[in-house]
Amino acid sequence: MLLNRSVCPYDCPDACGLLVQVEDGKAVRVKGDPEHPFTRGTLCPKMAHYEKTVHSSQRILTPLRRSGPKGSGEFHPISWDEAIEDIKAKWTDIIARYGAEAILPYSYAGTMGLVQRNAGHPFFYSLGASRLERTLCAPAKGYGWEAVMGHTLAPHPKEIAQSDLVILWGLHALATNIHAMHDVDAAKKRGAKVWLIDTYETPTAKVADQTFIVRPGSDGALALGMMHVIVRDNLIDQAFIDRYVQGYPELKEHVLPEYTPEAVSSITGIKPLIIEEMARLYAAAKAPFIRLGSGLSRYGNGAMTVRTITCLPALVGAWNKPGGGLLASISTGSAIDAGFVTREDFQQKVTRSININQLGHALNGVNDPPVMSLYVYASNPASVAPDQNMVIKGLEREDLFTVVHERFMTDSARYADIILPATTSLEHSDIYRSYGHYAVQRAYPVISPVGESKPNWEVFCLLAKAMGIDHTFFDQSADALIDQALAHPSDWLAQTDVAALQQGKPVELPLAKDYKTLYRTPSGKIEILNPREEECLPKFSKPYGDDAAYWLINAPDVRLLNSSFNERDDLFKTDKMLLMMNPGDAVQEGIETGEMVIAHNERGSVEFKLKCSEKVPPGIVVTEGVWWIKHAPGARSINALTAQRLTDKAKGSTFYDAKVNIKKAAHSREAEERQA
């Protein structure tokens, strides 16, 4: 039986190696590659039957032209030649009337392959279109890390196995980093303790020895409170600080008066004695390891929160110990620079930039020129962009020409004028890095494109030809692009088995023996004090919040990844779009489990089925997953409640920085359908 190697393309730090069984031209089975250094043979429930996504009956198989009102989902098939000609004609007219900046590409991480994810960049640069600031996920997390650690390499994830205290901080590992659990389990078998710090008791709590619940947006204050105790009681590693840390004396003067356990308790909701105990146990650990999630960076204070937590390992010398440190994200861009695809040099001038989190403003605001065309690929903004009502209002504009390159009839595709059928990762070539481990892997097609679907790269080559962009760069295949990149590998990549990489095998980038104490900062030290920042020391600042009663947490659902996998009915054997609420809050609101409720704020209203749970603290409501509207009991899904506000640094999203009021629903779409 022949098994073909491939890679999971989704926006997940695990970037798993796949083994795909193909029979009669179809993928019939997908399993984890046991030879992949991080996957180690296991897959999450979503990818364990990826063949059901690849060969779904819901796949779009041909180009489509809109035949009904926007949002109706009414289309009729056309040929590729007709679709490209329609786009050419419309864009030519828009450019003549408004200029090329009236065209806006919208893409994100529907695929993480370097070629297919970035395929639009050289085309839109050549066209002179508006640029998109792709900061949807967690750029504030990266900013916070770099403010302390610069471009220092993150610890290898397998170091967790050598730790005696593993802290999963804001990380629902069972949903978003499942393969890290191999190493967490290994650490536990060696006697390590595991802590979970989060805003509610996620299912990951079942693997933790202790769970600490913090108020939304207060994680940075908890870190400062722990620092206070560590500094006050002289629990520091002075030798490490003297050699490797910049700014400890200033930090000491800063945290001692301001961030007492009592002061921090009033911010976080964690009792002072517990803060004291956490600090002492952290400092006493031989090799404490913090695995930092991304959700805590999606508040107005997100970058500072990450920056603050990142300072903790330096105080106790965790970096100097096998199994110690902090892992936020792993950057391997210097191994394979995406510039071989993006080609920034194709820009004749620097055009305007529009933030991905503010699409609603861009489509509805007064712009010069206005956004007259939107090209969507590798994303689903009608579901995943904040302030859904504003986004959909923009997509409903009759004068907005929208093209969506997609596999399924997503919420965004329903508003398209032209839909182009897209391939899955098993149908095209690409090369993958990871932001959760140090392996890289090339992937070749294992089946032919389903229907008339085409990969991003091929479509942009067709569009370049149609729009008169005469450059030989667009005459080559994705494989030719990758071949050229690997023919001249970076110094780092050259230390791997490049021949094995060319064959589609996973290879791991090597790390120097002392890499954890090679600090790539301007000072050459860990910069607790960073003189280049407006705030030179870490501090606590409040998140935005809203004028409403309950913090809204949109946590991951193990069945979804952002809005991907909504097409997979086999994954949805339990309820969709539940709103979890503390029983005491439910009594106060006069509602109970099983009732339909409406969460609402100044931006919109969303209907949910209520589930009361002691795992949710008072003052918070939790919903899991980003669902397509067709799965919602009402007319909108979660991002009708989130805001277009940006983080303190790096212009990131603030999805978790929202509050809502709750009321009982008078009726629901589901009830109306049952009555009908």
C-alpha positions as CSV (number, residue, x, y, z in Angstrom):
1,M,0.0,0.0,0.0
2,L,1.5,3.3,-1.1
3,L,1.2,6.2,1.3
4,N,2.0,9.7,0.0
5,R,3.5,12.3,2.3
6,S,1.8,15.7,2.7
7,V,1.4,18.5,5.2
8,C,-1.6,19.9,7.1
9,P,-2.0,23.4,5.6
10,Y,-4.1,25.0,8.3
11,D,-3.3,27.9,10.7
12,C,-2.1,25.8,13.6
13,P,1.4,25.7,15.2
14,D,1.6,22.0,14.8
15,A,1.9,21.9,11.0
16,C,1.6,18.1,11.0
17,G,3.1,15.7,8.6
18,L,0.5,13.6,6.9
19,L,0.5,10.1,5.2
20,V,-2.3,9.9,2.6
21,Q,-3.6,6.7,1.1
22,V,-4.9,7.2,-2.5
23,E,-7.0,4.7,-4.4
24,D,-8.5,5.3,-7.9
25,G,-7.4,8.9,-7.8
26,K,-9.1,9.7,-4.5
27,A,-7.7,10.2,-1.0
28,V,-9.3,7.5,1.1
29,R,-7.3,7.7,4.3
30,V,-5.2,10.3,6.1
31,K,-3.0,9.6,9.2
32,G,-0.2,11.3,11.0
33,D,3.4,10.7,9.9
34,P,5.2,8.8,12.7
35,E,8.6,10.0,11.2
36,H,7.6,13.6,11.6
37,P,9.6,15.0,14.6
38,F,6.6,16.8,16.1
39,T,3.5,15.0,14.7
40,R,4.8,11.6,15.9
41,G,2.0,9.7,14.2
42,T,-1.1,11.4,15.7
43,L,-3.6,13.8,14.2
44,C,-6.3,16.0,15.6
45,P,-10.0,14.9,15.0
46,K,-10.3,17.4,12.2
47,M,-7.4,16.1,10.1
48,A,-7.9,12.5,11.0
49,H,-10.5,12.4,8.2
50,Y,-9.3,15.2,6.0
51,E,-10.4,13.1,3.0
52,K,-13.9,14.1,3.9
53,T,-13.1,17.7,3.4
54,V,-11.2,17.0,0.1
55,H,-14.0,15.0,-1.4
56,S,-16.9,16.7,0.3
57,S,-20.2,16.9,-1.7
58,Q,-20.1,20.6,-0.8
59,R,-17.0,21.4,-2.9
60,I,-17.3,24.1,-5.5
61,L,-16.3,22.4,-8.7
62,T,-16.6,25.1,-11.4
63,P,-16.4,28.9,-11.6
64,L,-19.7,30.6,-10.7
65,R,-21.3,33.9,-11.6
66,R,-23.9,35.5,-9.3
67,S,-27.5,35.3,-10.6
68,G,-29.4,36.5,-7.5
69,P,-29.1,39.2,-4.8
70,K,-25.9,39.4,-2.9
71,G,-25.9,37.0,0.0
72,S,-28.6,34.8,-1.5
73,G,-26.1,32.1,-2.6
74,E,-27.7,32.1,-6.1
75,F,-25.1,31.4,-8.8
76,H,-24.8,29.7,-12.2
77,P,-21.7,27.9,-13.6
78,I,-19.5,29.6,-16.1
79,S,-16.1,28.6,-17.7
80,W,-12.7,29.7,-16.4
81,D,-12.3,31.8,-19.6
82,E,-15.5,33.6,-18.8
83,A,-14.6,34.2,-15.2
84,I,-11.2,35.6,-16.0
85,E,-12.6,37.8,-18.7
86,D,-15.3,39.1,-16.3
87,I,-12.6,40.0,-13.7
88,K,-10.4,41.6,-16.4
89,A,-13.2,43.7,-17.7
90,K,-14.3,44.9,-14.3
91,W,-10.9,45.6,-13.0
92,T,-9.8,47.4,-16.2
93,D,-12.8,49.7,-15.7
94,I,-12.2,50.3,-12.0
95,I,-8.5,51.1,-12.6
96,A,-9.5,53.6,-15.4
97,R,-12.0,55.3,-13.1
98,Y,-10.5,55.1,-9.7
99,G,-6.9,53.8,-10.0
100,A,-5.6,50.4,-9.0
101,E,-5.7,51.2,-5.3
102,A,-9.5,50.8,-5.5
103,I,-8.8,47.0,-5.6
104,L,-8.1,45.3,-2.3
105,P,-6.9,41.8,-1.8
106,Y,-8.1,40.0,1.4
107,S,-6.3,36.9,2.5
108,Y,-4.9,35.3,5.6
109,A,-4.0,31.8,6.7
110,G,-6.5,29.5,5.0
111,T,-3.3,27.8,3.9
112,M,0.1,28.2,5.5
113,G,2.2,27.0,2.6
114,L,4.6,29.7,1.5
115,V,3.7,29.6,-2.1
116,Q,-0.1,29.3,-2.0
117,R,-0.5,31.6,1.0
118,N,1.6,34.4,-0.6
119,A,0.7,33.8,-4.2
120,G,-1.3,37.0,-4.5
121,H,1.4,39.4,-3.3
122,P,3.5,39.6,-6.5
123,F,0.4,40.0,-8.6
124,F,-1.2,42.8,-6.5
125,Y,2.2,44.5,-6.1
126,S,2.5,44.5,-9.9
127,L,-1.1,45.7,-10.3
128,G,-0.6,48.6,-7.9
129,A,-3.5,47.5,-5.7
130,S,-4.0,48.5,-2.1
131,R,-2.0,46.5,0.4
132,L,-3.5,44.5,3.3
133,E,-2.0,44.6,6.8
134,R,-2.4,40.9,7.7
135,T,-2.5,41.2,11.5
136,L,-5.6,39.2,12.2
137,C,-4.2,36.6,14.6
138,A,-1.6,37.5,17.1
139,P,1.0,40.1,16.0
140,A,0.9,41.6,19.4
141,K,2.2,38.3,20.8
142,G,5.2,38.5,18.5
143,Y,5.7,42.2,19.4
144,G,5.7,41.5,23.1
145,W,8.2,38.7,22.7
146,E,10.5,40.8,20.6
147,A,10.4,43.7,23.0
148,V,12.1,41.5,25.5
149,M,13.9,38.8,23.5
150,G,14.5,40.5,20.1
151,H,15.0,37.9,17.5
152,T,16.2,35.2,19.9
153,L,15.3,31.7,18.9
154,A,12.4,30.2,20.9
155,P,13.0,27.0,22.9
156,H,12.5,23.7,21.1
157,P,9.0,22.5,22.1
158,K,10.4,19.1,23.1
159,E,12.2,20.8,26.0
160,I,8.8,20.7,27.8
161,A,9.5,17.0,28.5
162,Q,12.5,18.0,30.6
163,S,10.6,20.6,32.7
164,D,9.5,20.0,36.3
165,L,6.8,22.8,36.1
166,V,4.9,23.3,32.9
167,I,2.6,26.3,32.7
168,L,0.0,26.4,29.9
169,W,-0.7,30.1,30.0
170,G,-3.7,31.1,28.0
171,L,-3.4,27.9,25.9
172,H,-6.2,25.4,25.3
173,A,-3.7,22.9,24.1
174,L,-6.2,20.1,23.4
175,A,-7.8,22.3,20.8
176,T,-4.9,24.4,19.4
177,N,-1.6,22.6,20.1
178,I,-2.5,19.0,20.7
179,H,0.9,17.6,19.8
180,A,2.5,19.5,22.6
181,M,0.7,17.1,24.9
182,H,3.2,14.4,23.9
183,D,5.8,16.4,25.7
184,V,3.5,17.5,28.6
185,D,2.7,13.9,29.2
186,A,6.4,13.0,29.1
187,A,7.1,15.7,31.7
188,K,4.3,14.5,33.9
189,K,5.7,10.9,33.8
190,R,9.0,12.3,35.1
191,G,7.1,14.0,38.0
192,A,6.5,17.5,36.6
193,K,3.5,19.5,37.7
194,V,1.3,21.2,35.1
195,W,-0.6,24.5,35.6
196,L,-3.3,26.0,33.4
197,I,-3.8,29.7,33.6
198,D,-6.9,30.8,31.7
199,T,-10.1,32.9,31.9
200,Y,-12.3,29.8,32.3
201,E,-11.9,26.1,32.9
202,T,-11.2,24.8,29.4
203,P,-11.1,21.1,28.6
204,T,-7.3,21.3,28.9
205,A,-7.8,21.7,32.6
206,K,-8.3,17.9,32.9
207,V,-4.5,17.5,32.2
208,A,-3.5,20.1,34.7
209,D,-2.6,19.6,38.3
210,Q,-3.8,23.1,39.1
211,T,-6.0,25.6,37.2
212,F,-5.8,29.3,37.9
213,I,-8.7,31.5,36.6
214,V,-7.8,35.1,35.8
215,R,-10.1,37.9,34.8
216,P,-10.0,38.7,31.0
217,G,-7.1,40.9,30.1
218,S,-5.4,40.7,33.5
219,D,-2.7,38.1,32.7
220,G,0.0,40.7,32.7
221,A,-1.0,41.9,36.2
222,L,-0.6,38.3,37.4
223,A,2.9,38.1,36.0
224,L,3.8,41.4,37.7
225,G,2.4,40.2,41.0
226,M,4.6,37.0,40.7
227,M,7.6,39.3,39.9
228,H,6.9,41.3,43.0
229,V,7.1,38.3,45.3
230,I,10.1,36.8,43.5
231,V,12.0,40.2,43.8
232,R,10.8,40.9,47.3
233,D,11.8,37.5,48.7
234,N,15.1,37.4,46.7
235,L,14.0,34.3,44.9
236,I,16.0,35.4,41.8
237,D,18.9,33.9,40.0
238,Q,21.4,36.7,40.6
239,A,24.2,35.2,38.6
240,F,22.0,34.7,35.6
241,I,20.7,38.3,35.9
242,D,24.1,39.8,36.2
243,R,25.3,38.1,33.1
244,Y,22.3,38.0,30.8
245,V,19.6,40.6,31.9
246,Q,19.3,44.3,31.3
247,G,17.1,46.4,33.6
248,Y,16.7,44.3,36.8
249,P,17.4,47.2,39.2
250,E,14.9,49.4,37.5
251,L,12.3,46.5,37.5
252,K,12.8,46.0,41.2
253,E,12.1,49.6,42.0
254,H,9.0,49.4,39.7
255,V,7.3,46.2,40.9
256,L,7.9,46.4,44.6
257,P,5.6,49.4,45.4
258,E,3.0,49.0,42.7
259,Y,2.3,45.3,42.2
260,T,1.7,43.8,45.6
261,P,-0.3,40.6,45.8
262,E,-3.2,42.6,47.2
263,A,-3.1,45.1,44.4
264,V,-2.8,42.4,41.8
265,S,-5.6,40.4,43.4
266,S,-8.0,43.2,42.9
267,I,-7.2,43.2,39.1
268,T,-7.0,39.4,38.5
269,G,-9.4,38.0,40.9
270,I,-6.8,35.6,42.2
271,K,-6.3,35.6,46.0
272,P,-3.1,37.2,47.4
273,L,-2.0,34.0,49.1
274,I,-2.4,32.1,45.8
275,I,-0.3,34.7,44.0
276,E,2.4,34.3,46.7
277,E,2.3,30.5,46.3
278,M,2.5,30.6,42.5
279,A,5.5,32.9,42.6
280,R,7.4,30.8,45.2
281,L,6.6,27.5,43.3
282,Y,7.7,29.0,40.0
283,A,10.9,30.3,41.5
284,A,11.6,27.0,43.3
285,A,11.2,24.9,40.1
286,K,14.4,23.5,38.7
287,A,13.3,24.2,35.1
288,P,9.9,26.0,34.7
289,F,8.5,26.1,31.2
290,I,5.8,28.5,30.1
291,R,3.9,27.6,26.9
292,L,2.1,30.8,26.0
293,G,-1.2,30.9,24.0
294,S,-2.4,33.6,21.7
295,G,-5.8,34.6,23.1
296,L,-4.3,36.8,25.9
297,S,-2.7,38.9,23.2
298,R,-6.1,39.8,21.6
299,Y,-6.9,42.5,24.1
300,G,-6.1,46.2,23.9
301,N,-3.2,45.5,26.2
302,G,-2.1,42.4,24.4
303,A,1.5,43.3,23.4
304,M,2.3,44.5,26.9
305,T,0.7,41.4,28.5
306,V,3.0,39.1,26.4
307,R,6.0,41.4,27.1
308,T,5.4,41.2,30.8
309,I,5.0,37.4,31.0
310,T,8.1,37.0,28.8
311,C,10.2,38.7,31.5
312,L,9.4,36.0,34.1
313,P,11.9,33.3,33.1
314,A,14.8,35.8,33.2
315,L,14.3,36.4,36.9
316,V,14.7,32.8,37.9
317,G,17.4,31.9,35.3
318,A,15.0,29.4,33.5
319,W,16.8,30.0,30.2
320,N,20.0,28.5,31.5
321,K,18.3,25.2,32.4
322,P,17.4,22.3,30.1
323,G,13.6,22.2,30.1
324,G,13.2,25.8,31.2
325,G,12.1,29.0,29.4
326,L,9.1,30.3,27.5
327,L,7.7,29.4,24.1
328,A,5.4,31.9,22.5
329,S,5.9,31.2,18.8
330,I,8.7,29.9,16.7
331,S,10.1,32.0,13.9
332,T,11.9,30.2,11.1
333,G,11.6,32.9,8.4
334,S,15.4,33.1,8.2
335,A,15.5,29.5,7.1
336,I,13.1,30.0,4.1
337,D,12.3,33.6,3.5
338,A,8.9,34.0,1.8
339,G,10.4,36.8,-0.4
340,F,11.0,34.2,-3.1
341,V,7.2,34.3,-3.6
342,T,6.1,37.7,-2.3
343,R,8.5,39.8,-4.5
344,E,8.2,43.2,-2.8
345,D,10.5,44.5,-5.6
346,F,7.5,44.3,-8.0
347,Q,6.0,47.4,-6.3
348,Q,6.4,50.4,-8.6
349,K,5.4,52.6,-5.6
350,V,4.3,51.9,-2.1
351,T,0.5,51.9,-2.2
352,R,-1.9,52.6,0.7
353,S,-2.3,50.0,3.4
354,I,-5.6,48.8,4.9
355,N,-5.7,46.8,8.2
356,I,-7.3,43.4,7.9
357,N,-9.2,43.9,11.2
358,Q,-10.8,47.0,9.8
359,L,-12.4,45.7,6.7
360,G,-15.8,47.0,7.8
361,H,-14.5,50.5,8.0
362,A,-12.7,50.1,4.6
363,L,-15.8,48.9,2.8
364,N,-18.2,51.5,4.3
365,G,-16.0,54.5,5.0
366,V,-15.0,57.5,2.9
367,N,-11.8,56.5,1.2
368,D,-9.9,58.1,-1.6
369,P,-10.1,56.1,-3.7
370,P,-13.0,54.0,-2.4
371,V,-12.7,50.2,-2.3
372,M,-14.5,49.1,-5.4
373,S,-13.3,45.6,-5.7
374,L,-12.4,42.9,-3.1
375,Y,-10.5,39.7,-4.0
376,V,-10.8,37.1,-1.2
377,Y,-8.6,34.0,-1.0
378,A,-7.4,31.8,1.8
379,S,-9.9,33.6,4.2
380,N,-13.5,34.0,5.0
381,P,-13.9,37.6,6.2
382,A,-17.7,37.5,6.5
383,S,-17.2,35.0,9.3
384,V,-13.7,35.7,10.8
385,A,-13.3,39.5,10.5
386,P,-14.4,41.6,13.5
387,D,-17.6,43.7,13.4
388,Q,-19.5,41.3,11.2
389,N,-22.5,43.6,10.6
390,M,-20.2,46.3,9.2
391,V,-18.4,43.7,7.0
392,I,-21.6,42.3,5.6
393,K,-23.0,45.8,5.0
394,G,-20.0,46.4,2.9
395,L,-20.2,43.1,1.0
396,E,-23.8,43.9,0.2
397,R,-22.8,47.0,-1.8
398,E,-24.0,46.6,-5.4
399,D,-21.1,48.7,-6.6
400,L,-18.5,46.5,-4.9
401,F,-17.2,43.8,-7.3
402,T,-16.2,40.8,-5.2
403,V,-14.3,37.8,-6.3
404,V,-13.9,34.8,-3.9
405,H,-11.5,31.9,-4.6
406,E,-12.8,29.1,-2.4
407,R,-13.5,25.4,-1.9
408,F,-16.9,25.9,-0.3
409,M,-19.9,28.2,-0.2
410,T,-18.7,30.1,2.9
411,D,-20.4,33.2,4.3
412,S,-18.1,35.3,2.2
413,A,-18.6,33.3,-1.0
414,R,-22.4,34.0,-0.8
415,Y,-21.7,37.7,-1.4
416,A,-19.4,37.2,-4.3
417,D,-20.0,38.3,-7.9
418,I,-17.6,35.7,-9.2
419,I,-16.6,32.5,-7.3
420,L,-13.5,30.6,-8.4
421,P,-13.1,26.9,-7.3
422,A,-10.0,26.3,-5.2
423,T,-7.9,23.3,-4.6
424,T,-7.1,21.7,-1.2
425,S,-3.6,21.1,0.0
426,L,-3.6,17.5,-1.4
427,E,-4.1,18.9,-5.0
428,H,-1.2,21.4,-5.3
429,S,2.5,21.8,-4.5
430,D,3.9,23.9,-1.6
431,I,6.5,24.2,1.1
432,Y,5.7,24.7,4.8
433,R,7.3,26.2,7.8
434,S,5.8,26.1,11.3
435,Y,5.3,28.5,14.1
436,G,5.2,25.8,16.7
437,H,8.2,23.6,15.9
438,Y,11.4,23.6,13.9
439,A,10.5,21.2,11.1
440,V,10.1,22.2,7.5
441,Q,8.6,20.1,4.7
442,R,7.8,20.2,1.0
443,A,4.5,18.8,-0.3
444,Y,3.6,17.6,-3.8
445,P,0.1,16.9,-5.1
446,V,-1.2,13.5,-4.2
447,I,-4.3,13.7,-6.3
448,S,-5.4,15.7,-9.3
449,P,-7.5,18.8,-8.7
450,V,-11.1,18.0,-7.9
451,G,-13.5,19.3,-10.6
452,E,-12.1,22.5,-12.2
453,S,-10.4,23.7,-9.1
454,K,-7.1,25.6,-9.3
455,P,-4.5,26.6,-6.7
456,N,-3.9,30.2,-5.8
457,W,-0.6,30.4,-7.7
458,E,-2.1,29.2,-11.0
459,V,-5.0,31.6,-10.7
460,F,-2.8,34.6,-10.1
461,C,-0.7,33.6,-13.1
462,L,-3.9,33.6,-15.2
463,L,-4.9,37.0,-13.9
464,A,-1.4,38.4,-14.5
465,K,-1.6,37.4,-18.2
466,A,-5.2,38.8,-18.5
467,M,-4.2,42.1,-16.9
468,G,-1.2,42.5,-19.2
469,I,1.5,42.0,-16.5
470,D,4.3,40.9,-18.8
471,H,6.8,39.2,-16.4
472,T,8.4,35.8,-16.8
473,F,8.0,35.3,-13.1
474,F,4.3,34.4,-13.7
475,D,5.2,31.9,-16.4
476,Q,6.6,29.3,-13.9
477,S,5.0,26.7,-11.8
478,A,4.8,26.5,-8.0
479,D,7.3,23.6,-8.1
480,A,9.7,25.8,-10.2
481,L,9.5,28.5,-7.6
482,I,10.2,26.1,-4.7
483,D,13.1,24.4,-6.7
484,Q,14.8,27.8,-7.1
485,A,14.4,28.6,-3.4
486,L,15.9,25.3,-2.4
487,A,18.7,25.5,-5.0
488,H,20.2,28.3,-3.0
489,P,19.3,27.5,0.6
490,S,20.0,29.8,3.5
491,D,22.9,29.0,5.8
492,W,20.5,27.6,8.4
493,L,18.5,25.4,5.9
494,A,21.7,24.2,4.3
495,Q,22.5,22.5,7.6
496,T,19.6,20.1,7.0
497,D,19.2,17.3,4.6
498,V,18.0,19.4,1.7
499,A,17.8,16.3,-0.6
500,A,15.4,14.7,1.8
501,L,13.4,17.9,1.9
502,Q,13.2,17.9,-1.9
503,Q,11.7,14.4,-1.7
504,G,8.9,15.6,0.6
505,K,10.3,14.3,3.9
506,P,10.2,16.5,7.0
507,V,13.5,17.9,8.1
508,E,14.3,19.7,11.3
509,L,16.3,22.9,11.5
510,P,19.3,22.5,13.9
511,L,19.8,24.5,17.0
512,A,23.2,25.5,18.5
513,K,24.0,23.9,21.8
514,D,23.9,27.2,23.7
515,Y,21.0,28.7,21.6
516,K,18.9,29.6,24.7
517,T,21.5,32.0,25.9
518,L,22.3,33.6,22.6
519,Y,20.2,36.7,22.9
520,R,19.6,38.4,19.6
521,T,18.8,41.9,21.0
522,P,20.6,45.2,20.5
523,S,22.2,44.8,24.0
524,G,22.9,41.1,23.6
525,K,20.9,40.6,26.8
526,I,17.3,39.9,27.8
527,E,15.8,43.4,27.8
528,I,13.5,43.7,30.7
529,L,14.2,47.4,30.3
530,N,13.8,48.3,26.7
531,P,14.9,51.9,26.1
532,R,13.4,51.9,22.6
533,E,9.8,51.4,23.9
534,E,7.5,54.2,25.0
535,E,7.1,52.3,28.3
536,C,10.6,51.1,29.0
537,L,9.5,48.7,31.6
538,P,6.6,46.2,31.6
539,K,3.5,47.5,33.3
540,F,-0.2,46.7,33.5
541,S,-2.7,48.6,31.5
542,K,-6.4,48.0,31.3
543,P,-8.0,46.3,28.2
544,Y,-10.7,48.3,26.4
545,G,-13.8,46.5,27.5
546,D,-17.3,47.8,26.6
547,D,-20.2,49.3,28.5
548,A,-21.9,45.9,29.1
549,A,-22.2,43.3,31.8
550,Y,-20.3,40.3,30.7
551,W,-16.9,39.7,29.2
552,L,-17.3,37.6,26.0
553,I,-14.7,34.9,25.4
554,N,-14.7,33.2,22.0
555,A,-12.6,30.2,22.7
556,P,-11.5,27.5,20.2
557,D,-13.8,24.6,19.4
558,V,-11.9,21.3,18.9
559,R,-14.0,20.7,15.8
560,L,-13.1,23.9,14.0
561,L,-10.0,25.9,13.2
562,N,-11.1,29.5,12.9
563,S,-14.0,29.1,10.4
564,S,-12.5,26.1,8.6
565,F,-14.1,22.6,8.8
566,N,-17.7,24.1,8.9
567,E,-18.3,21.9,5.9
568,R,-17.7,18.7,7.9
569,D,-21.1,17.6,9.3
570,D,-19.5,14.4,10.6
571,L,-17.7,16.5,13.3
572,F,-20.9,18.1,14.6
573,K,-22.5,15.4,16.7
574,T,-23.1,17.8,19.6
575,D,-24.6,21.3,19.8
576,K,-23.2,24.2,17.8
577,M,-23.1,27.8,19.0
578,L,-23.6,27.3,22.7
579,L,-23.2,30.2,25.2
580,M,-21.8,29.0,28.5
581,M,-22.6,31.0,31.6
582,N,-22.1,30.8,35.3
583,P,-25.2,29.4,36.9
584,G,-25.4,32.3,39.4
585,D,-25.4,34.8,36.5
586,A,-28.1,32.8,34.7
587,V,-30.3,32.9,37.8
588,Q,-29.8,36.7,38.0
589,E,-30.7,37.0,34.4
590,G,-33.8,34.7,34.7
591,I,-32.6,32.2,32.1
592,E,-31.6,28.5,32.3
593,T,-29.8,25.8,30.4
594,G,-31.4,24.9,27.0
595,E,-33.1,28.3,26.5
596,M,-32.3,30.5,23.5
597,V,-30.6,33.7,24.5
598,I,-29.3,36.8,22.8
599,A,-25.9,38.3,23.4
600,H,-25.8,41.9,22.3
601,N,-23.8,45.1,22.4
602,E,-23.5,48.3,20.4
603,R,-22.2,46.3,17.4
604,G,-24.8,43.6,17.0
605,S,-26.8,40.7,18.4
606,V,-26.2,37.0,18.2
607,E,-28.4,34.1,19.2
608,F,-27.1,31.1,21.2
609,K,-28.4,28.1,23.1
610,L,-27.5,28.6,26.8
611,K,-25.5,26.1,28.8
612,C,-24.9,26.8,32.5
613,S,-21.5,25.7,33.7
614,E,-19.6,26.1,36.9
615,K,-16.4,26.1,34.7
616,V,-17.2,29.6,33.7
617,P,-16.6,32.2,36.4
618,P,-19.2,35.0,37.2
619,G,-19.1,38.0,34.9
620,I,-17.9,36.0,31.8
621,V,-19.8,34.2,29.0
622,V,-18.0,31.8,26.7
623,T,-18.7,30.5,23.3
624,E,-16.5,28.1,21.3
625,G,-15.8,28.2,17.6
626,V,-16.3,30.5,14.6
627,W,-19.4,29.1,12.9
628,W,-20.8,29.9,9.5
629,I,-24.1,31.7,9.6
630,K,-25.9,28.7,8.2
631,H,-25.1,26.9,11.4
632,A,-26.2,29.7,13.6
633,P,-29.7,29.7,15.3
634,G,-30.0,33.4,14.3
635,A,-29.0,35.7,11.5
636,R,-25.4,36.3,12.7
637,S,-22.4,34.5,14.2
638,I,-19.9,35.4,16.9
639,N,-18.0,38.3,15.1
640,A,-21.1,40.4,15.0
641,L,-20.1,41.2,18.6
642,T,-16.4,41.9,18.2
643,A,-14.8,45.2,17.5
644,Q,-12.4,46.7,14.9
645,R,-10.2,48.2,17.6
646,L,-6.5,47.3,17.4
647,T,-4.0,46.2,20.0
648,D,-1.6,48.5,21.8
649,K,1.2,47.5,19.5
650,A,1.4,45.8,16.1
651,K,-2.1,46.6,15.0
652,G,-3.5,43.2,16.0
653,S,-7.1,42.1,16.5
654,T,-8.9,42.5,19.8
655,F,-11.4,39.6,19.5
656,Y,-11.4,38.9,23.2
657,D,-11.7,42.5,24.2
658,A,-15.5,42.7,24.0
659,K,-18.4,42.7,26.5
660,V,-22.0,41.9,26.0
661,N,-25.4,42.0,27.7
662,I,-27.6,38.8,27.8
663,K,-31.3,38.5,27.3
664,K,-33.8,35.7,26.6
665,A,-34.6,35.3,23.0
666,A,-38.3,35.8,22.1
667,H,-38.0,33.4,19.2
668,S,-35.3,31.8,17.1
669,R,-34.7,30.8,13.5
670,E,-34.6,27.2,14.5
671,A,-38.0,27.5,16.2
672,E,-39.4,29.2,13.2
673,E,-38.2,26.5,10.9
674,R,-39.6,23.8,13.2
675,Q,-43.0,25.5,13.1
676,A,-42.9,25.8,9.4
